[in-house]
Amino acid sequence: MKKLNIITISVFSLILSACGGKSVDITVPDNNCPSDKELVEKALKGDEQAGLKMAQMYYNGEGVIQDYTEAIKWYRVLSEKGNPYAQYYMGICHDEGRGLEASLTKAMEYYKQSFLEFKARAEKGDKEAMLYLGKMYSLGKYVTKDKAAAVKWYREAAEQGDAKAQYTLGVCYEEGTGVAQSFSEAVKWYRQAADQGHAEAQCALGACFEEGKGVEASATEAVKWYRLSAEQGNADAQCNLGYCFDEGIGVEKSPSEAVNLYRLSAEQGNATAQNNLAYCYEYGTGVEKNMEEAIKWYKKSAKQGDEGAIANLRSKGITDYND
């Protein structure tokens, strides 16, 4: 049994001011339509913020079945209107062949458009543009990869109180990316973001308290922050909190509660939680023994490359987990 201890910089959510526009000529599939009908209506009427939200939902599979082709419909319309966020994702789709032909030339065209607009907006104080500008430097999209330049822009936004930037800057300090590694600085920025309710920062801060990285170790504080994050649906936090209940770290040991949390996380695709849930089914820890269910979850985890799940399947003579 193990907990998840990987922190990554996620795709930034879009928080933009709404603006109206002409209605768009897009058909939303009946069998894969967001449940928020008001959002769909606004998007079809040309509301830019709603259109971007629709695109992100299809791109990430949030509330709908992931469908890059549907996402691209929205990104294309908005990119033609000069929206840099849509242009950036059109670049990503061409760059990685997601729903579009893989074409570095076309990707670079979109990256260039988005970069120039992000830079202009960032220099005027737009925090969201600063984040994306930093991201482009970090990933080397259109510009030469420059982690220090990325940190510069993350810091600009973080110092203005942007929670996503504060969390991202914390990750940079924890990993020593573009800046000298400093766990205490990481904790500082995680805490600022966590206090604003940023779920990923809350989970990261919980991990720091659990491991005593940059702060005095405290299982109670770890559980507190994991719980706040888990209650927002963060899969990593659900897995880590489940581990705390599994092992009695900062809370009274409760295998059944561990299973509940592992399941919530596993159903969101968390590979570590899937392996842990499978283990619980195999040995009847917090749930009735069920080898069929155990193998099912081991396979889901193994498909994502979880070494523990792969080893657990191999111990049973199972080497094919792609069915």
PyMOL commands that set and color helices and strands:
alter all, ss='L'
color gray80, all
select helices_A, chain A and resi 30-32+37-44+48-60+68-80+84-96+104-122+127-139+147-158+163-175+183-195+199-211+219-230+235-247+255-266+271-283+291-303+307-314
alter helices_A, ss='H'
color red, helices_A
deselect
rebuild
show_as cartoon
